[in-house]
Amino acid sequence: AEKDGRFGYIDMTGREMVPFTYGGAMRFHNGVAVVQKDDQSGVIDMKGNVVVPCQYDWIEGFTSDRSRVRKDGLMGIISIFGDVVLPVEHDHVGGFNDSLALVIDKGKCGYVDMTGQWAIPQRFSANALTVNMGDFHNGVARVLTSGKLGLIDTHGERVFPPQYVDIGLMEQDIVPVKKKMKWGYADRAFTTLVDAKY
């Protein structure tokens, strides 16, 4: 709720539960909420206790028990208890999909698990599109090697070799693939279903 330009929290009867001391406040998820004070983000619990001090430039929020954070242009991951899961030292950190998060540093990308450990080392190339296309979807991720796209599974094993100009999202084990200027379809076993002629 907002009062006099400050944010706090009330219960269903209108009783103040957390004082109106914040410059911004998000909804509670999993018992915690992201709040802002002096242009910095932190996390409080439902009683107003500080879980994470207002020290980050951005905190995504806790729709799960992990959240991406940003400070001074670098990203990391914290737990719902405020523990640093992945240090805030990376160029980009994606959201968790298939229990893995994309991590990009200096033109290379890999994937960490929910504990912040490298599940797939940073052995793939990253370009400006990797931020938007590199997350896992239905058990596979699009990765760039020597300027060509391929697919890997959640163990880092190649599903499709890097030989495509573009690859769409896999749905029901079928994926659109682009060679040169033409699109076609292949299945998860890398069998061509429709030649790249469209």
Long-range contacts (C-beta under 8 A, 24 or more apart in sequence): 7-35, 9-33, 9-46, 9-48, 17-46, 17-47, 17-48, 18-44, 18-46, 18-47, 18-48, 19-48, 26-61, 29-61, 29-62, 29-63, 30-62, 30-63, 30-64, 30-65, 30-80, 31-80, 32-62, 32-80, 34-59, 34-60, 34-61, 34-62, 34-67, 41-69, 43-82, 51-80, 51-81, 51-82, 52-78, 52-82, 56-88, 60-95, 64-96, 66-96, 66-114, 68-93, 68-94, 68-95, 68-101, 77-101, 77-112, 77-116, 84-116, 85-114, 85-115, 85-116, 86-112, 86-116, 92-131, 94-131, 94-134, 94-135, 95-135, 97-135, 97-136, 97-137, 98-136, 98-137, 98-138, 98-139, 98-154, 99-154, 100-136, 100-141, 100-154, 102-130, 102-131, 102-134, 102-135, 102-136, 102-141, 104-130, 104-131, 104-134, 109-134, 109-143, 111-136, 111-141, 111-156, 119-154, 119-155, 119-156, 120-152, 120-155, 120-156, 121-156, 124-152, 137-169, 137-170, 138-169, 138-170, 138-171, 139-170, 140-170, 140-175, 140-188, 142-167, 151-175, 159-188, 159-190, 160-186, 160-190, 161-190
